[in-house]
Amino acid sequence: MFKKLAAFSAFCSLLFSINNALASTSSIMLNADNGKVMYETNADELRYPASLTKLMTLYITFNALENGRLKLTDKLKVSRVAASRSPSKLGVRAGETITVKDAIMAVIVKSANDCATVLAEHFSKTEADFAVLMTKTARKLNMKHTTFKNASGLPNSLQKTTARDMSKLAMAVYHHFPQYYKWFSVQSFRYKGQLVTGHNHLLKTFAGADGMKTGYTAAAGYNIITSAKRGGKRVIAVTMGHRYLGERDKKAALMMDKGLGALQKSSWIDVATLSREINGKATTQVASVHNGKKIFVPLYAKPTRANATTSKLQSPTVLAAVEKEKSMQTANVASNGGYAVQVGAFSDYKRAKNYAAGIKNDVAKKYAAYQIEVEEANNAGGKMYRSKLVGMKKSTADKICKSLKNQKKTCLVVAQNNSTNWARK
């Protein structure tokens, strides 16, 4: 009798813990241009990634394509292990081959577990070995709380991540491989004459949405990493642990709609106000401090009779003045230092700029404000573009470079001069 009661009690405790875990979701939204956090809730809570895992498999694959170690036309052999993976799957058979391009599209559109394993086994002897590479790559991207155990996101109690870490991965995919990012907006593709369709509903229902990845398991709940662009502004949103698909999509759409709306009005986003908007507690104005004085600047609502006393501060002229003041403050910070941290050199300007933006995002919280610039130079092979974080004192530059080296990233502290040829595109 006591054994039965104990077993029942244990079952209830397990059920409660599962329900409690799913009741609290994790979300984060970034300004994709600079990586600044615009909204977050429970962003550092450990979660099962489900098929969001595949974004790391794709990141490693894109890197191999970029470095010439892999071609889209290469044919990969399907092992018995890969063919045996449970759905969602493309249905490849053991012993046959599939091109790299088809495997990538199957992973993006179909979220095909079998094709994720095919890619993993190309890079490593086993999928477990590939998972070790995935985790090492995560650390290089400053994903401090993520551990991968397979290439697909199939259930594994040791495979965990956070919404914040997933946003870092999404930023890396977008900035490091812009030439491949366009594939995340594809809703269907043909394989062996058959039309293969996806299930990212936001691509159809949210204006401007163009990626990236959905995920679901019973333990993880419904997860999504998604991005959208409007009026030249882009946000990346992650939300995890939802009980229902519709609930997940609604939260992601709300985050992106409010975030994009805010960016259309001002590049200066007050996180607290935007959070209240997303959480359903919007206010008409927000307190901000400038030059030691508190002023009220509304970001999302028009003045009303109730706040007529602050209407002058709410005018576009005042908002523009505040923006100008902030820009001048940033410029002053940049001019106070004559040193830069060179973080990379590329043959492509856009990739150089995107990489610098990603590095800036990694270190911005710890160090003072600074700018990113791309220096154009010539070498024997033609033009090259150097990614730099500029406008720092040497002591700050040294600290930043030391931090990057501790993350196994290359860098070099250099002195700036007026003759530097900055690229402008």
Summary of the structure (lengths in Angstrom):
residues: 425
radius of gyration: 23.7
end to end distance: 76.3
largest distance: 85.4
contacts: 1387
relative contact order: 0.11
helix: 44%
strand: 24%
